[in-house]
Amino acid sequence: MKEKAKILDKAGIERSLVRIAHEIIESNKGTQGLCIIGIRTRGAFLAERLASCIEKIENSKVPVGILDITLYRDDLSLIAEQPVVHKTQIDFDISDKKIILVDDVLYTGRTVRAAIDALMDFGRPKEIQLAVLVDRGHRELPIRADFAGKNIPTSKNEIIEVRLQEEDKIDEVVIVERE
């Protein structure tokens, strides 16, 4: 694979998260009843960062959880013979709460569908809103982001790679092209 373009650097990611945090606060008229849940792996890191931004703006701590969707995927048999299942960490009741579901890239919508299915096993939220760092289009399901850091139209032979310090030792978003 060949790197085609850098879309966001560290500062760009930070600006996007601060803007999303402001939009979430504005849209929800504050943080009352708000919870943030990140889809493992990079969505979880972004969820923590988003919660930190919201806390700085509102001086109010928002509960943060991590959701593993491995067993809810509709392509489980295509991923691996023995998929690796990680721990879901939601240490609070999501019933009747406004959930901000966080992921790094919104593409077909299948990951979000799996995440919603997984969330419903933990309770009945009042509302689920979707926040993504990058929306790249090509939806296969009727799912849209409520909050997006960047909309990047891509071709099907391109891949958006979100690289975060916590996992990849660098903060950047790049487009790579399949060769």
C-alpha positions as CSV (number, residue, x, y, z in Angstrom):
1,M,0.0,0.0,0.0
2,K,1.1,3.5,-0.9
3,E,0.5,6.6,1.3
4,K,-1.3,9.1,-0.9
5,A,-2.1,12.1,1.3
6,K,-2.0,13.2,4.9
7,I,-5.4,14.5,5.9
8,L,-4.9,15.5,9.5
9,D,-1.9,15.9,11.7
10,K,-1.8,16.0,15.5
11,A,-3.0,19.6,15.6
12,G,-5.8,18.9,13.1
13,I,-7.0,15.9,15.1
14,E,-7.1,18.0,18.3
15,R,-9.0,20.8,16.6
16,S,-11.5,18.3,15.2
17,L,-12.1,16.8,18.6
18,V,-12.5,20.2,20.3
19,R,-15.0,21.2,17.6
20,I,-16.9,17.9,18.0
21,A,-16.9,18.4,21.8
22,H,-18.5,21.9,21.3
23,E,-21.1,20.5,18.9
24,I,-22.0,17.7,21.3
25,I,-22.4,20.1,24.2
26,E,-24.5,22.5,22.0
27,S,-26.7,19.8,20.5
28,N,-27.4,18.2,23.9
29,K,-27.7,21.5,25.8
30,G,-24.9,20.6,28.2
31,T,-23.7,17.2,29.6
32,Q,-26.7,16.1,31.7
33,G,-27.4,12.4,31.1
34,L,-24.5,12.2,28.6
35,C,-22.2,9.1,28.3
36,I,-19.4,8.5,25.8
37,I,-18.7,5.0,24.5
38,G,-15.8,4.3,22.2
39,I,-15.6,1.4,19.8
40,R,-12.4,-0.5,20.4
41,T,-9.6,0.2,19.5
42,R,-9.1,3.7,18.1
43,G,-12.7,4.8,18.8
44,A,-12.0,4.1,22.5
45,F,-8.9,6.4,22.5
46,L,-10.9,9.1,20.7
47,A,-13.7,8.7,23.2
48,E,-11.3,9.4,26.1
49,R,-9.9,12.4,24.3
50,L,-13.4,13.7,23.5
51,A,-14.5,13.3,27.2
52,S,-11.4,15.2,28.2
53,C,-12.3,18.1,25.8
54,I,-15.8,18.2,27.1
55,E,-14.6,18.2,30.7
56,K,-12.3,21.2,29.9
57,I,-15.1,23.1,28.3
58,E,-18.0,22.3,30.7
59,N,-16.0,21.6,33.9
60,S,-18.1,18.4,34.1
61,K,-16.9,14.8,33.9
62,V,-18.8,12.5,31.5
63,P,-18.7,8.7,32.0
64,V,-16.6,6.9,29.3
65,G,-16.8,3.3,28.3
66,I,-15.2,1.0,25.8
67,L,-17.2,-1.4,23.6
68,D,-15.8,-4.5,21.8
69,I,-18.0,-5.4,18.9
70,T,-16.1,-8.5,17.7
71,L,-18.9,-11.0,18.3
72,Y,-21.6,-8.7,16.8
73,R,-19.9,-8.3,13.4
74,D,-21.7,-9.6,10.4
75,D,-18.3,-10.5,8.7
76,L,-16.9,-12.4,11.7
77,S,-16.2,-15.6,9.7
78,L,-14.4,-13.5,7.1
79,I,-12.1,-11.8,9.6
80,A,-10.4,-14.8,11.2
81,E,-10.9,-18.4,12.1
82,Q,-10.4,-17.5,15.8
83,P,-11.2,-13.8,16.2
84,V,-9.7,-12.1,19.2
85,V,-12.3,-10.8,21.6
86,H,-11.4,-8.0,23.9
87,K,-13.1,-6.8,27.0
88,T,-16.0,-4.4,26.9
89,Q,-15.7,-1.8,29.8
90,I,-18.9,0.0,30.5
91,D,-19.0,0.6,34.3
92,F,-22.2,2.6,34.3
93,D,-25.9,2.1,33.5
94,I,-26.7,3.3,30.0
95,S,-30.4,3.0,30.4
96,D,-32.2,6.3,29.7
97,K,-28.9,8.0,28.9
98,K,-27.8,9.9,25.8
99,I,-24.9,7.8,24.4
100,I,-22.3,9.4,22.2
101,L,-20.9,6.4,20.3
102,V,-17.4,7.2,19.0
103,D,-15.4,5.6,16.2
104,D,-12.4,6.6,14.1
105,V,-13.8,6.2,10.5
106,L,-17.4,5.8,9.2
107,Y,-17.4,3.8,6.0
108,T,-20.1,1.2,5.2
109,G,-22.0,1.6,8.5
110,R,-21.6,-2.1,9.5
111,T,-19.3,-1.4,12.5
112,V,-21.8,1.1,13.8
113,R,-24.7,-1.3,13.3
114,A,-22.8,-4.0,15.3
115,A,-22.0,-1.4,18.0
116,I,-25.7,-0.5,18.4
117,D,-26.6,-4.2,18.7
118,A,-23.9,-4.6,21.3
119,L,-25.1,-1.5,23.3
120,M,-28.6,-2.8,23.4
121,D,-27.4,-5.8,25.4
122,F,-26.3,-3.3,28.2
123,G,-29.6,-1.4,28.5
124,R,-32.0,0.8,26.7
125,P,-30.4,4.2,26.0
126,K,-32.6,7.3,25.6
127,E,-30.7,8.2,22.5
128,I,-27.6,7.1,20.6
129,Q,-25.6,9.8,18.7
130,L,-22.6,9.0,16.5
131,A,-19.3,10.9,16.5
132,V,-16.5,10.0,14.1
133,L,-13.2,11.5,13.3
134,V,-13.6,10.8,9.6
135,D,-16.6,10.1,7.4
136,R,-15.4,8.7,4.1
137,G,-18.8,7.8,2.5
138,H,-19.7,4.5,0.7
139,R,-22.5,3.6,3.1
140,E,-24.1,0.2,2.8
141,L,-26.6,0.8,5.7
142,P,-28.7,3.9,6.4
143,I,-26.4,5.2,9.1
144,R,-25.0,8.8,9.3
145,A,-22.7,10.6,11.7
146,D,-24.2,13.2,14.0
147,F,-20.7,14.7,14.5
148,A,-17.8,14.3,12.1
149,G,-14.4,15.8,12.3
150,K,-13.8,15.6,8.6
151,N,-15.8,14.4,5.5
152,I,-13.4,12.9,3.0
153,P,-14.8,11.5,-0.2
154,T,-12.7,8.4,-1.1
155,S,-12.6,5.8,-3.9
156,K,-13.2,2.2,-3.0
157,N,-9.5,1.4,-3.6
158,E,-8.4,3.9,-0.9
159,I,-8.2,3.3,2.8
160,I,-8.3,5.9,5.5
161,E,-5.8,5.1,8.3
162,V,-6.2,6.8,11.6
163,R,-3.0,6.6,13.6
164,L,-3.1,7.6,17.2
165,Q,-0.4,8.0,19.7
166,E,-1.8,5.4,22.1
167,E,-1.6,2.7,19.5
168,D,0.6,3.8,16.7
169,K,3.0,6.3,18.4
170,I,1.9,9.1,16.1
171,D,-1.2,11.2,15.6
172,E,-2.2,11.5,12.0
173,V,-4.9,10.5,9.5
174,V,-3.7,9.5,6.0
175,I,-5.2,8.1,2.8
176,V,-3.4,5.0,1.5
177,E,-4.0,3.4,-1.8
178,R,-4.1,-0.3,-2.5
179,E,-1.5,-1.3,-5.0
